[in-house]
Structure formats: C-alpha cells, structure tokens
Amino acid sequence: MSAVPGHNSVRHDFVGFTYVLKSGVEGSVHADQILDYNKAPSFLRDMLVYKLTIDVQNRVATTGLSKREIIRRLGTSASQFYRLMDQTNYAKSVDQLLRLLNVLDCDIEFIVHAKTA
C-alpha cells in the first residue's frame, strides 16, 4: 500500500513501491514494471493473453458474423465464448484465443528475434 500524494488516504489497489530521492523527487514503481523489465515468463504470457483478447474483442465487434455463429464455428458454449472475450480472465489458453482468431478469419504471426545487448 502506498499513500496517494496530496491525500490523507491509502490506496489499496497499488502493488509496488513509492520512493523519494534526496532531491525530493518522488516516484512509484508498479510490480508489473519489474516483471516486464525482468521478462518474467508468467507475466509475458499474461500480457500475450491480454493483447490477444483485446484483438479478439475488436475483431468480434467488426466481423459480419453473429456471436451465435462464432460460437457454433468454434464448437463451444456461449459461457466459454464469453470467458474467452473477458480480458480479465487469465485462465484461458493462448491456443483457445488462436482458435477463436482463426474462426474470425485472422492471420496470426509471431516474430521471434534475438535479444539486443
């Protein structure tokens, strides 16, 4: 928990830390920034799932297919479809999202390259 600058309250939604330099400059570091910087595999997987889910949401919104037809082509239930559409649900697999993007007639490319120094 960290104090919100200028307020007498404590934020319960912040996971990370706040620091104050000798110069008086204050800053905060969110836990996700640390995980991203260190390329934590579970964090990278969750970010991939999140980004693919947003892509799915955008494609579903612009497709000419009804949700019922998408569900039929995917061969799943309506409740499972809506779980796949939920960007806060990280229990789904990348495979499920790729199948859904395929139903939505999308080409998917992953680019793998060597790290830069």
Biopython code that builds the backbone (N, CA, C, O; Angstrom):
import numpy as np
from Bio.PDB.StructureBuilder import StructureBuilder

atoms = [
    (1, "MET", "N", (0.846, -1.173, 0.000)),
    (1, "MET", "CA", (0.000, 0.000, 0.000)),
    (1, "MET", "C", (0.893, 1.237, 0.000)),
    (1, "MET", "O", (1.957, 1.253, 0.619)),
    (2, "SER", "N", (0.446, 2.257, -0.695)),
    (2, "SER", "CA", (1.198, 3.495, -0.708)),
    (2, "SER", "C", (0.256, 4.663, -0.586)),
    (2, "SER", "O", (-0.902, 4.598, -1.000)),
    (3, "ALA", "N", (0.759, 5.716, -0.021)),
    (3, "ALA", "CA", (-0.060, 6.914, 0.120)),
    (3, "ALA", "C", (-0.171, 7.610, -1.221)),
    (3, "ALA", "O", (0.782, 7.633, -2.001)),
    (4, "VAL", "N", (-1.321, 8.167, -1.482)),
    (4, "VAL", "CA", (-1.528, 8.952, -2.684)),
    (4, "VAL", "C", (-1.020, 10.354, -2.387)),
    (4, "VAL", "O", (-1.481, 10.970, -1.426)),
    (5, "PRO", "N", (-0.074, 10.892, -3.185)),
    (5, "PRO", "CA", (0.461, 12.224, -2.912)),
    (5, "PRO", "C", (-0.661, 13.259, -2.815)),
    (5, "PRO", "O", (-1.547, 13.320, -3.668)),
    (6, "GLY", "N", (-0.601, 14.071, -1.754)),
    (6, "GLY", "CA", (-1.579, 15.135, -1.595)),
    (6, "GLY", "C", (-2.882, 14.695, -0.951)),
    (6, "GLY", "O", (-3.798, 15.506, -0.813)),
    (7, "HIS", "N", (-2.991, 13.444, -0.556)),
    (7, "HIS", "CA", (-4.205, 12.927, 0.065)),
    (7, "HIS", "C", (-3.862, 12.249, 1.384)),
    (7, "HIS", "O", (-2.744, 11.771, 1.575)),
    (8, "ASN", "N", (-4.817, 12.213, 2.275)),
    (8, "ASN", "CA", (-4.634, 11.548, 3.554)),
    (8, "ASN", "C", (-5.256, 10.159, 3.531)),
    (8, "ASN", "O", (-5.797, 9.705, 4.540)),
    (9, "SER", "N", (-5.185, 9.487, 2.399)),
    (9, "SER", "CA", (-5.765, 8.154, 2.284)),
    (9, "SER", "C", (-4.706, 7.186, 1.779)),
    (9, "SER", "O", (-3.644, 7.586, 1.301)),
    (10, "VAL", "N", (-5.020, 5.932, 1.895)),
    (10, "VAL", "CA", (-4.111, 4.885, 1.437)),
    (10, "VAL", "C", (-4.771, 4.166, 0.277)),
    (10, "VAL", "O", (-5.950, 3.819, 0.348)),
    (11, "ARG", "N", (-4.018, 3.939, -0.791)),
    (11, "ARG", "CA", (-4.529, 3.196, -1.940)),
    (11, "ARG", "C", (-4.332, 1.709, -1.697)),
    (11, "ARG", "O", (-3.240, 1.269, -1.336)),
    (12, "HIS", "N", (-5.387, 0.940, -1.896)),
    (12, "HIS", "CA", (-5.313, -0.499, -1.704)),
    (12, "HIS", "C", (-5.133, -1.245, -3.020)),
    (12, "HIS", "O", (-4.960, -2.464, -3.013)),
    (13, "ASP", "N", (-5.170, -0.541, -4.149)),
    (13, "ASP", "CA", (-5.084, -1.185, -5.450)),
    (13, "ASP", "C", (-3.679, -1.104, -6.054)),
    (13, "ASP", "O", (-3.463, -1.595, -7.162)),
    (14, "PHE", "N", (-2.745, -0.510, -5.362)),
    (14, "PHE", "CA", (-1.397, -0.328, -5.886)),
    (14, "PHE", "C", (-0.483, -1.404, -5.331)),
    (14, "PHE", "O", (-0.372, -1.574, -4.117)),
    (15, "VAL", "N", (0.175, -2.133, -6.235)),
    (15, "VAL", "CA", (1.136, -3.152, -5.828)),
    (15, "VAL", "C", (2.485, -2.712, -6.378)),
    (15, "VAL", "O", (2.718, -2.741, -7.586)),
    (16, "GLY", "N", (3.343, -2.315, -5.498)),
    (16, "GLY", "CA", (4.651, -1.818, -5.893)),
    (16, "GLY", "C", (5.233, -1.016, -4.740)),
    (16, "GLY", "O", (4.980, -1.314, -3.573)),
    (17, "PHE", "N", (6.012, 0.000, -5.076)),
    (17, "PHE", "CA", (6.567, 0.833, -4.021)),
    (17, "PHE", "C", (6.742, 2.256, -4.525)),
    (17, "PHE", "O", (6.862, 2.507, -5.724)),
    (18, "THR", "N", (6.752, 3.174, -3.576)),
    (18, "THR", "CA", (6.975, 4.585, -3.861)),
    (18, "THR", "C", (8.287, 4.970, -3.190)),
    (18, "THR", "O", (8.601, 4.493, -2.100)),
    (19, "TYR", "N", (9.049, 5.837, -3.850)),
    (19, "TYR", "CA", (10.337, 6.257, -3.306)),
    (19, "TYR", "C", (10.451, 7.781, -3.373)),
    (19, "TYR", "O", (9.765, 8.437, -4.157)),
    (20, "VAL", "N", (11.323, 8.319, -2.542)),
    (20, "VAL", "CA", (11.638, 9.742, -2.557)),
    (20, "VAL", "C", (13.160, 9.861, -2.585)),
    (20, "VAL", "O", (13.848, 9.337, -1.708)),
    (21, "LEU", "N", (13.678, 10.550, -3.595)),
    (21, "LEU", "CA", (15.118, 10.762, -3.708)),
    (21, "LEU", "C", (15.559, 11.888, -2.777)),
    (21, "LEU", "O", (14.730, 12.658, -2.291)),
    (22, "LYS", "N", (16.861, 11.982, -2.531)),
    (22, "LYS", "CA", (17.385, 13.066, -1.696)),
    (22, "LYS", "C", (16.999, 14.429, -2.251)),
    (22, "LYS", "O", (16.829, 15.384, -1.494)),
    (23, "SER", "N", (16.859, 14.525, -3.567)),
    (23, "SER", "CA", (16.493, 15.789, -4.212)),
    (23, "SER", "C", (15.031, 16.154, -3.962)),
    (23, "SER", "O", (14.603, 17.266, -4.270)),
    (24, "GLY", "N", (14.261, 15.208, -3.399)),
    (24, "GLY", "CA", (12.853, 15.458, -3.150)),
    (24, "GLY", "C", (11.944, 14.930, -4.248)),
    (24, "GLY", "O", (10.722, 14.960, -4.103)),
    (25, "VAL", "N", (12.520, 14.447, -5.343)),
    (25, "VAL", "CA", (11.730, 13.878, -6.436)),
    (25, "VAL", "C", (11.123, 12.566, -5.964)),
    (25, "VAL", "O", (11.810, 11.711, -5.405)),
    (26, "GLU", "N", (9.833, 12.425, -6.196)),
    (26, "GLU", "CA", (9.118, 11.224, -5.769)),
    (26, "GLU", "C", (8.680, 10.441, -6.999)),
    (26, "GLU", "O", (8.337, 11.020, -8.030)),
    (27, "GLY", "N", (8.694, 9.151, -6.880)),
    (27, "GLY", "CA", (8.243, 8.292, -7.971)),
    (27, "GLY", "C", (7.684, 6.996, -7.437)),
    (27, "GLY", "O", (7.840, 6.673, -6.260)),
    (28, "SER", "N", (7.037, 6.263, -8.308)),
    (28, "SER", "CA", (6.476, 4.970, -7.929)),
    (28, "SER", "C", (6.852, 3.939, -8.975)),
    (28, "SER", "O", (6.982, 4.256, -10.157)),
    (29, "VAL", "N", (7.023, 2.719, -8.536)),
    (29, "VAL", "CA", (7.303, 1.602, -9.425)),
    (29, "VAL", "C", (6.235, 0.551, -9.165)),
    (29, "VAL", "O", (6.089, 0.062, -8.045)),
    (30, "HIS", "N", (5.495, 0.211, -10.205)),
    (30, "HIS", "CA", (4.458, -0.811, -10.099)),
    (30, "HIS", "C", (5.112, -2.185, -10.252)),
    (30, "HIS", "O", (6.090, -2.336, -10.983)),
    (31, "ALA", "N", (4.573, -3.166, -9.569)),
    (31, "ALA", "CA", (5.133, -4.519, -9.633)),
    (31, "ALA", "C", (5.190, -5.036, -11.071)),
    (31, "ALA", "O", (6.127, -5.748, -11.432)),
    (32, "ASP", "N", (4.193, -4.683, -11.899)),
    (32, "ASP", "CA", (4.198, -5.129, -13.295)),
    (32, "ASP", "C", (5.396, -4.585, -14.068)),
    (32, "ASP", "O", (5.896, -5.243, -14.980)),
    (33, "GLN", "N", (5.859, -3.384, -13.707)),
    (33, "GLN", "CA", (7.028, -2.825, -14.379)),
    (33, "GLN", "C", (8.270, -3.672, -14.098)),
    (33, "GLN", "O", (9.115, -3.855, -14.974)),
    (34, "ILE", "N", (8.372, -4.179, -12.889)),
    (34, "ILE", "CA", (9.509, -5.029, -12.520)),
    (34, "ILE", "C", (9.438, -6.351, -13.275)),
    (34, "ILE", "O", (10.439, -6.825, -13.812)),
    (35, "LEU", "N", (8.244, -6.942, -13.311)),
    (35, "LEU", "CA", (8.071, -8.210, -14.025)),
    (35, "LEU", "C", (8.354, -8.045, -15.514)),
    (35, "LEU", "O", (8.975, -8.912, -16.130)),
    (36, "ASP", "N", (7.898, -6.931, -16.094)),
    (36, "ASP", "CA", (8.130, -6.675, -17.517)),
    (36, "ASP", "C", (9.625, -6.476, -17.779)),
    (36, "ASP", "O", (10.170, -7.055, -18.719)),
    (37, "TYR", "N", (10.278, -5.672, -16.967)),
    (37, "TYR", "CA", (11.709, -5.399, -17.136)),
    (37, "TYR", "C", (12.530, -6.679, -17.070)),
    (37, "TYR", "O", (13.476, -6.860, -17.835)),
    (38, "ASN", "N", (12.161, -7.565, -16.150)),
    (38, "ASN", "CA", (12.895, -8.819, -15.972)),
    (38, "ASN", "C", (12.397, -9.940, -16.878)),
    (38, "ASN", "O", (12.918, -11.055, -16.834)),
    (39, "LYS", "N", (11.393, -9.648, -17.698)),
    (39, "LYS", "CA", (10.844, -10.613, -18.663)),
    (39, "LYS", "C", (10.397, -11.898, -17.968)),
    (39, "LYS", "O", (10.727, -12.998, -18.412)),
    (40, "ALA", "N", (9.657, -11.754, -16.891)),
    (40, "ALA", "CA", (9.129, -12.909, -16.160)),
    (40, "ALA", "C", (8.177, -13.680, -17.075)),
    (40, "ALA", "O", (7.205, -13.105, -17.566)),
    (41, "PRO", "N", (8.433, -14.960, -17.314)),
    (41, "PRO", "CA", (7.620, -15.735, -18.262)),
    (41, "PRO", "C", (6.115, -15.708, -17.973)),
    (41, "PRO", "O", (5.318, -15.597, -18.905)),
    (42, "SER", "N", (5.719, -15.805, -16.720)),
    (42, "SER", "CA", (4.285, -15.791, -16.420)),
    (42, "SER", "C", (3.674, -14.433, -16.731)),
    (42, "SER", "O", (2.530, -14.360, -17.179)),
    (43, "PHE", "N", (4.415, -13.364, -16.502)),
    (43, "PHE", "CA", (3.923, -12.028, -16.831)),
    (43, "PHE", "C", (3.811, -11.859, -18.340)),
    (43, "PHE", "O", (2.817, -11.325, -18.831)),
    (44, "LEU", "N", (4.825, -12.311, -19.082)),
    (44, "LEU", "CA", (4.794, -12.195, -20.541)),
    (44, "LEU", "C", (3.632, -12.996, -21.122)),
    (44, "LEU", "O", (2.990, -12.546, -22.071)),
    (45, "ARG", "N", (3.354, -14.169, -20.568)),
    (45, "ARG", "CA", (2.226, -14.977, -21.013)),
    (45, "ARG", "C", (0.909, -14.256, -20.758)),
    (45, "ARG", "O", (0.034, -14.220, -21.623)),
    (46, "ASP", "N", (0.776, -13.685, -19.569)),
    (46, "ASP", "CA", (-0.447, -12.950, -19.248)),
    (46, "ASP", "C", (-0.627, -11.743, -20.162)),
    (46, "ASP", "O", (-1.751, -11.446, -20.565)),
    (47, "MET", "N", (0.445, -11.047, -20.495)),
    (47, "MET", "CA", (0.342, -9.894, -21.392)),
    (47, "MET", "C", (-0.036, -10.340, -22.811)),
    (47, "MET", "O", (-0.784, -9.648, -23.501)),
    (48, "LEU", "N", (0.479, -11.491, -23.243)),
    (48, "LEU", "CA", (0.101, -12.029, -24.543)),
    (48, "LEU", "C", (-1.383, -12.379, -24.563)),
    (48, "LEU", "O", (-2.087, -12.051, -25.517)),
    (49, "VAL", "N", (-1.856, -13.042, -23.515)),
    (49, "VAL", "CA", (-3.282, -13.390, -23.416)),
    (49, "VAL", "C", (-4.126, -12.121, -23.431)),
    (49, "VAL", "O", (-5.154, -12.065, -24.106)),
    (50, "TYR", "N", (-3.697, -11.104, -22.692)),
    (50, "TYR", "CA", (-4.440, -9.850, -22.642)),
    (50, "TYR", "C", (-4.520, -9.198, -24.029)),
    (50, "TYR", "O", (-5.598, -8.801, -24.472)),
    (51, "LYS", "N", (-3.376, -9.092, -24.708)),
    (51, "LYS", "CA", (-3.345, -8.444, -26.028)),
    (51, "LYS", "C", (-4.159, -9.231, -27.055)),
    (51, "LYS", "O", (-4.872, -8.637, -27.863)),
    (52, "LEU", "N", (-4.059, -10.553, -27.029)),
    (52, "LEU", "CA", (-4.860, -11.362, -27.950)),
    (52, "LEU", "C", (-6.350, -11.209, -27.662)),
    (52, "LEU", "O", (-7.163, -11.182, -28.586)),
    (53, "THR", "N", (-6.709, -11.110, -26.390)),
    (53, "THR", "CA", (-8.118, -10.938, -26.026)),
    (53, "THR", "C", (-8.649, -9.602, -26.542)),
    (53, "THR", "O", (-9.775, -9.537, -27.035)),
    (54, "ILE", "N", (-7.867, -8.555, -26.438)),
    (54, "ILE", "CA", (-8.287, -7.246, -26.962)),
    (54, "ILE", "C", (-8.446, -7.333, -28.476)),
    (54, "ILE", "O", (-9.391, -6.775, -29.033)),
    (55, "ASP", "N", (-7.530, -8.031, -29.145)),
    (55, "ASP", "CA", (-7.658, -8.240, -30.600)),
    (55, "ASP", "C", (-8.942, -8.993, -30.921)),
    (55, "ASP", "O", (-9.652, -8.637, -31.861)),
    (56, "VAL", "N", (-9.243, -10.028, -30.149)),
    (56, "VAL", "CA", (-10.477, -10.797, -30.354)),
    (56, "VAL", "C", (-11.691, -9.888, -30.189)),
    (56, "VAL", "O", (-12.602, -9.909, -31.017)),
    (57, "GLN", "N", (-11.707, -9.095, -29.128)),
    (57, "GLN", "CA", (-12.839, -8.193, -28.898)),
    (57, "GLN", "C", (-13.041, -7.241, -30.079)),
    (57, "GLN", "O", (-14.168, -7.016, -30.520)),
    (58, "ASN", "N", (-11.947, -6.693, -30.577)),
    (58, "ASN", "CA", (-12.035, -5.775, -31.720)),
    (58, "ASN", "C", (-12.542, -6.487, -32.970)),
    (58, "ASN", "O", (-13.362, -5.942, -33.709)),
    (59, "ARG", "N", (-12.058, -7.698, -33.205)),
    (59, "ARG", "CA", (-12.489, -8.461, -34.384)),
    (59, "ARG", "C", (-13.950, -8.863, -34.294)),
    (59, "ARG", "O", (-14.674, -8.795, -35.287)),
    (60, "VAL", "N", (-14.388, -9.280, -33.118)),
    (60, "VAL", "CA", (-15.791, -9.667, -32.930)),
    (60, "VAL", "C", (-16.691, -8.462, -33.184)),
    (60, "VAL", "O", (-17.768, -8.601, -33.764)),
    (61, "ALA", "N", (-16.256, -7.289, -32.755)),
    (61, "ALA", "CA", (-17.057, -6.073, -32.921)),
    (61, "ALA", "C", (-17.198, -5.671, -34.395)),
    (61, "ALA", "O", (-18.174, -5.020, -34.768)),
    (62, "THR", "N", (-16.230, -6.057, -35.231)),
    (62, "THR", "CA", (-16.255, -5.616, -36.628)),
    (62, "THR", "C", (-16.577, -6.729, -37.624)),
    (62, "THR", "O", (-16.708, -6.471, -38.821)),
    (63, "THR", "N", (-16.703, -7.950, -37.145)),
    (63, "THR", "CA", (-16.986, -9.056, -38.053)),
    (63, "THR", "C", (-18.445, -9.027, -38.500)),
    (63, "THR", "O", (-19.303, -8.462, -37.822)),
    (64, "GLY", "N", (-18.706, -9.628, -39.622)),
    (64, "GLY", "CA", (-20.083, -9.757, -40.083)),
    (64, "GLY", "C", (-20.786, -10.956, -39.482)),
    (64, "GLY", "O", (-21.973, -11.173, -39.725)),
    (65, "LEU", "N", (-20.053, -11.740, -38.692)),
    (65, "LEU", "CA", (-20.627, -12.940, -38.081)),
    (65, "LEU", "C", (-21.342, -12.597, -36.783)),
    (65, "LEU", "O", (-20.896, -11.741, -36.019)),
    (66, "SER", "N", (-22.442, -13.268, -36.549)),
    (66, "SER", "CA", (-23.128, -13.112, -35.264)),
    (66, "SER", "C", (-22.342, -13.881, -34.201)),
    (66, "SER", "O", (-21.576, -14.790, -34.519)),
    (67, "LYS", "N", (-22.541, -13.508, -32.947)),
    (67, "LYS", "CA", (-21.870, -14.229, -31.859)),
    (67, "LYS", "C", (-22.315, -15.688, -31.844)),
    (67, "LYS", "O", (-21.517, -16.585, -31.571)),
    (68, "ARG", "N", (-23.560, -15.912, -32.130)),
    (68, "ARG", "CA", (-24.062, -17.295, -32.177)),
    (68, "ARG", "C", (-23.318, -18.108, -33.239)),
    (68, "ARG", "O", (-22.981, -19.268, -33.003)),
    (69, "GLU", "N", (-23.061, -17.509, -34.404)),
    (69, "GLU", "CA", (-22.336, -18.209, -35.467)),
    (69, "GLU", "C", (-20.880, -18.436, -35.075)),
    (69, "GLU", "O", (-20.319, -19.494, -35.364)),
    (70, "ILE", "N", (-20.272, -17.465, -34.428)),
    (70, "ILE", "CA", (-18.882, -17.622, -33.966)),
    (70, "ILE", "C", (-18.814, -18.784, -32.973)),
    (70, "ILE", "O", (-17.912, -19.617, -33.053)),
    (71, "ILE", "N", (-19.756, -18.838, -32.047)),
    (71, "ILE", "CA", (-19.802, -19.906, -31.042)),
    (71, "ILE", "C", (-19.976, -21.259, -31.729)),
    (71, "ILE", "O", (-19.332, -22.237, -31.348)),
    (72, "ARG", "N", (-20.836, -21.317, -32.731)),
    (72, "ARG", "CA", (-21.065, -22.563, -33.468)),
    (72, "ARG", "C", (-19.791, -23.017, -34.175)),
    (72, "ARG", "O", (-19.414, -24.186, -34.096)),
    (73, "ARG", "N", (-19.133, -22.090, -34.864)),
    (73, "ARG", "CA", (-17.907, -22.432, -35.598)),
    (73, "ARG", "C", (-16.779, -22.828, -34.653)),
    (73, "ARG", "O", (-15.953, -23.679, -34.983)),
    (74, "LEU", "N", (-16.750, -22.218, -33.495)),
    (74, "LEU", "CA", (-15.716, -22.539, -32.508)),
    (74, "LEU", "C", (-15.995, -23.877, -31.835)),
    (74, "LEU", "O", (-15.090, -24.509, -31.288)),
    (75, "GLY", "N", (-17.259, -24.304, -31.881)),
    (75, "GLY", "CA", (-17.639, -25.571, -31.268)),
    (75, "GLY", "C", (-17.590, -25.519, -29.750)),
    (75, "GLY", "O", (-17.127, -26.455, -29.099)),
    (76, "THR", "N", (-18.065, -24.427, -29.202)),
    (76, "THR", "CA", (-18.020, -24.243, -27.752)),
    (76, "THR", "C", (-19.358, -23.738, -27.245)),
    (76, "THR", "O", (-20.300, -23.573, -28.020)),
    (77, "SER", "N", (-19.439, -23.494, -25.958)),
    (77, "SER", "CA", (-20.663, -22.965, -25.358)),
    (77, "SER", "C", (-20.605, -21.439, -25.329)),
    (77, "SER", "O", (-19.539, -20.841, -25.475)),
    (78, "ALA", "N", (-21.759, -20.830, -25.140)),
    (78, "ALA", "CA", (-21.818, -19.371, -25.027)),
    (78, "ALA", "C", (-21.022, -18.900, -23.806)),
    (78, "ALA", "O", (-20.320, -17.890, -23.875)),
    (79, "SER", "N", (-21.129, -19.625, -22.695)),
    (79, "SER", "CA", (-20.397, -19.202, -21.488)),
    (79, "SER", "C", (-18.884, -19.261, -21.710)),
    (79, "SER", "O", (-18.155, -18.384, -21.247)),
    (80, "GLN", "N", (-18.410, -20.296, -22.419)),
    (80, "GLN", "CA", (-16.976, -20.378, -22.717)),
    (80, "GLN", "C", (-16.557, -19.243, -23.651)),
    (80, "GLN", "O", (-15.487, -18.660, -23.471)),
    (81, "PHE", "N", (-17.376, -18.926, -24.634)),
    (81, "PHE", "CA", (-17.087, -17.826, -25.550)),
    (81, "PHE", "C", (-16.928, -16.525, -24.768)),
    (81, "PHE", "O", (-15.983, -15.772, -25.004)),
    (82, "TYR", "N", (-17.836, -16.257, -23.850)),
    (82, "TYR", "CA", (-17.762, -15.019, -23.084)),
    (82, "TYR", "C", (-16.577, -15.009, -22.117)),
    (82, "TYR", "O", (-16.053, -13.939, -21.805)),
    (83, "ARG", "N", (-16.149, -16.166, -21.643)),
    (83, "ARG", "CA", (-14.915, -16.230, -20.847)),
    (83, "ARG", "C", (-13.712, -15.878, -21.726)),
    (83, "ARG", "O", (-12.793, -15.193, -21.277)),
    (84, "LEU", "N", (-13.718, -16.343, -22.969)),
    (84, "LEU", "CA", (-12.628, -16.000, -23.886)),
    (84, "LEU", "C", (-12.609, -14.510, -24.204)),
    (84, "LEU", "O", (-11.546, -13.945, -24.460)),
    (85, "MET", "N", (-13.759, -13.880, -24.190)),
    (85, "MET", "CA", (-13.875, -12.456, -24.504)),
    (85, "MET", "C", (-13.499, -11.557, -23.321)),
    (85, "MET", "O", (-13.308, -10.355, -23.501)),
    (86, "ASP", "N", (-13.392, -12.118, -22.133)),
    (86, "ASP", "CA", (-13.141, -11.352, -20.909)),
    (86, "ASP", "C", (-11.642, -11.113, -20.734)),
    (86, "ASP", "O", (-10.885, -12.049, -20.473)),
    (87, "GLN", "N", (-11.214, -9.849, -20.881)),
    (87, "GLN", "CA", (-9.784, -9.542, -20.791)),
    (87, "GLN", "C", (-9.230, -9.671, -19.377)),
    (87, "GLN", "O", (-8.013, -9.639, -19.196)),
    (88, "THR", "N", (-10.087, -9.816, -18.377)),
    (88, "THR", "CA", (-9.597, -10.004, -17.002)),
    (88, "THR", "C", (-9.448, -11.475, -16.644)),
    (88, "THR", "O", (-8.983, -11.803, -15.553)),
    (89, "ASN", "N", (-9.838, -12.361, -17.550)),
    (89, "ASN", "CA", (-9.731, -13.805, -17.325)),
    (89, "ASN", "C", (-8.402, -14.294, -17.907)),
    (89, "ASN", "O", (-8.216, -14.305, -19.123)),
    (90, "TYR", "N", (-7.490, -14.692, -17.037)),
    (90, "TYR", "CA", (-6.191, -15.184, -17.494)),
    (90, "TYR", "C", (-6.104, -16.702, -17.433)),
    (90, "TYR", "O", (-5.036, -17.271, -17.657)),
    (91, "ALA", "N", (-7.231, -17.370, -17.127)),
    (91, "ALA", "CA", (-7.250, -18.826, -17.041)),
    (91, "ALA", "C", (-7.354, -19.477, -18.407)),
    (91, "ALA", "O", (-7.199, -20.692, -18.525)),
    (92, "LYS", "N", (-7.614, -18.689, -19.438)),
    (92, "LYS", "CA", (-7.740, -19.263, -20.783)),
    (92, "LYS", "C", (-6.359, -19.480, -21.391)),
    (92, "LYS", "O", (-5.364, -18.927, -20.924)),
    (93, "SER", "N", (-6.319, -20.291, -22.433)),
    (93, "SER", "CA", (-5.037, -20.585, -23.064)),
    (93, "SER", "C", (-4.849, -19.755, -24.329)),
    (93, "SER", "O", (-5.811, -19.287, -24.939)),
    (94, "VAL", "N", (-3.600, -19.589, -24.699)),
    (94, "VAL", "CA", (-3.272, -18.917, -25.955)),
    (94, "VAL", "C", (-3.869, -19.711, -27.111)),
    (94, "VAL", "O", (-4.334, -19.129, -28.091)),
    (95, "ASP", "N", (-3.858, -21.035, -27.000)),
    (95, "ASP", "CA", (-4.416, -21.903, -28.034)),
    (95, "ASP", "C", (-5.891, -21.589, -28.286)),
    (95, "ASP", "O", (-6.318, -21.512, -29.438)),
    (96, "GLN", "N", (-6.664, -21.409, -27.229)),
    (96, "GLN", "CA", (-8.090, -21.099, -27.379)),
    (96, "GLN", "C", (-8.284, -19.768, -28.113)),
    (96, "GLN", "O", (-9.168, -19.643, -28.961)),
    (97, "LEU", "N", (-7.461, -18.787, -27.782)),
    (97, "LEU", "CA", (-7.569, -17.486, -28.434)),
    (97, "LEU", "C", (-7.164, -17.563, -29.908)),
    (97, "LEU", "O", (-7.760, -16.903, -30.759)),
    (98, "LEU", "N", (-6.149, -18.371, -30.196)),
    (98, "LEU", "CA", (-5.731, -18.541, -31.591)),
    (98, "LEU", "C", (-6.824, -19.232, -32.409)),
    (98, "LEU", "O", (-7.056, -18.876, -33.564)),
    (99, "ARG", "N", (-7.490, -20.215, -31.814)),
    (99, "ARG", "CA", (-8.612, -20.875, -32.493)),
    (99, "ARG", "C", (-9.729, -19.887, -32.779)),
    (99, "ARG", "O", (-10.316, -19.900, -33.861)),
    (100, "LEU", "N", (-10.021, -19.033, -31.810)),
    (100, "LEU", "CA", (-11.067, -18.033, -31.987)),
    (100, "LEU", "C", (-10.676, -17.022, -33.070)),
    (100, "LEU", "O", (-11.516, -16.654, -33.891)),
    (101, "LEU", "N", (-9.435, -16.573, -33.087)),
    (101, "LEU", "CA", (-8.985, -15.657, -34.129)),
    (101, "LEU", "C", (-9.048, -16.316, -35.499)),
    (101, "LEU", "O", (-9.324, -15.646, -36.494)),
    (102, "ASN", "N", (-8.798, -17.608, -35.563)),
    (102, "ASN", "CA", (-8.920, -18.342, -36.825)),
    (102, "ASN", "C", (-10.375, -18.347, -37.293)),
    (102, "ASN", "O", (-10.641, -18.142, -38.478)),
    (103, "VAL", "N", (-11.310, -18.577, -36.388)),
    (103, "VAL", "CA", (-12.737, -18.531, -36.722)),
    (103, "VAL", "C", (-13.104, -17.143, -37.252)),
    (103, "VAL", "O", (-13.963, -17.009, -38.123)),
    (104, "LEU", "N", (-12.448, -16.122, -36.718)),
    (104, "LEU", "CA", (-12.716, -14.748, -37.142)),
    (104, "LEU", "C", (-11.944, -14.373, -38.401)),
    (104, "LEU", "O", (-11.887, -13.204, -38.782)),
    (105, "ASP", "N", (-11.343, -15.391, -39.049)),
    (105, "ASP", "CA", (-10.642, -15.225, -40.326)),
    (105, "ASP", "C", (-9.441, -14.285, -40.225)),
    (105, "ASP", "O", (-9.249, -13.411, -41.071)),
    (106, "CYS", "N", (-8.650, -14.476, -39.196)),
    (106, "CYS", "CA", (-7.456, -13.659, -38.986)),
    (106, "CYS", "C", (-6.197, -14.461, -39.296)),
    (106, "CYS", "O", (-6.130, -15.659, -39.020)),
    (107, "ASP", "N", (-5.213, -13.797, -39.864)),
    (107, "ASP", "CA", (-3.875, -14.351, -39.992)),
    (107, "ASP", "C", (-3.110, -13.943, -38.742)),
    (107, "ASP", "O", (-3.195, -12.795, -38.307)),
    (108, "ILE", "N", (-2.368, -14.872, -38.168)),
    (108, "ILE", "CA", (-1.629, -14.608, -36.937)),
    (108, "ILE", "C", (-0.163, -14.870, -37.207)),
    (108, "ILE", "O", (0.198, -15.906, -37.765)),
    (109, "GLU", "N", (0.684, -13.931, -36.811)),
    (109, "GLU", "CA", (2.122, -14.083, -36.969)),
    (109, "GLU", "C", (2.794, -13.778, -35.649)),
    (109, "GLU", "O", (2.448, -12.808, -34.974)),
    (110, "PHE", "N", (3.756, -14.608, -35.284)),
    (110, "PHE", "CA", (4.595, -14.337, -34.137)),
    (110, "PHE", "C", (6.000, -14.109, -34.657)),
    (110, "PHE", "O", (6.473, -14.848, -35.520)),
    (111, "ILE", "N", (6.654, -13.118, -34.149)),
    (111, "ILE", "CA", (8.023, -12.815, -34.569)),
    (111, "ILE", "C", (8.948, -13.079, -33.402)),
    (111, "ILE", "O", (8.771, -12.524, -32.318)),
    (112, "VAL", "N", (9.926, -13.921, -33.625)),
    (112, "VAL", "CA", (10.916, -14.247, -32.605)),
    (112, "VAL", "C", (12.256, -13.733, -33.122)),
    (112, "VAL", "O", (12.648, -14.015, -34.254)),
    (113, "HIS", "N", (12.949, -12.978, -32.278)),
    (113, "HIS", "CA", (14.265, -12.469, -32.687)),
    (113, "HIS", "C", (15.212, -12.500, -31.501)),
    (113, "HIS", "O", (14.785, -12.574, -30.349)),
    (114, "ALA", "N", (16.485, -12.444, -31.793)),
    (114, "ALA", "CA", (17.500, -12.473, -30.748)),
    (114, "ALA", "C", (17.431, -11.202, -29.915)),
    (114, "ALA", "O", (17.069, -10.135, -30.412)),
    (115, "LYS", "N", (17.784, -11.332, -28.644)),
    (115, "LYS", "CA", (17.829, -10.160, -27.765)),
    (115, "LYS", "C", (18.941, -9.223, -28.205)),
    (115, "LYS", "O", (19.980, -9.649, -28.709)),
    (116, "THR", "N", (18.697, -7.953, -28.002)),
    (116, "THR", "CA", (19.751, -6.978, -28.251)),
    (116, "THR", "C", (20.474, -6.720, -26.951)),
    (116, "THR", "O", (19.885, -6.799, -25.873)),
    (117, "ALA", "N", (21.740, -6.413, -27.054)),
    (117, "ALA", "CA", (22.565, -6.234, -25.850)),
    (117, "ALA", "C", (22.201, -5.043, -25.045)),
    (117, "ALA", "O", (22.818, -4.784, -24.012)),
]
sb = StructureBuilder()
sb.init_structure("model")
sb.init_model(0)
sb.init_chain("A")
sb.init_seg("    ")
for serial, (resi, resn, name, xyz) in enumerate(atoms, 1):
    if name == "N":
        sb.init_residue(resn, " ", resi, " ")
    sb.init_atom(name, np.array(xyz, "f"), 0.0, 1.0, " ", f" {name:<3s}", serial, name[0])
structure = sb.get_structure()
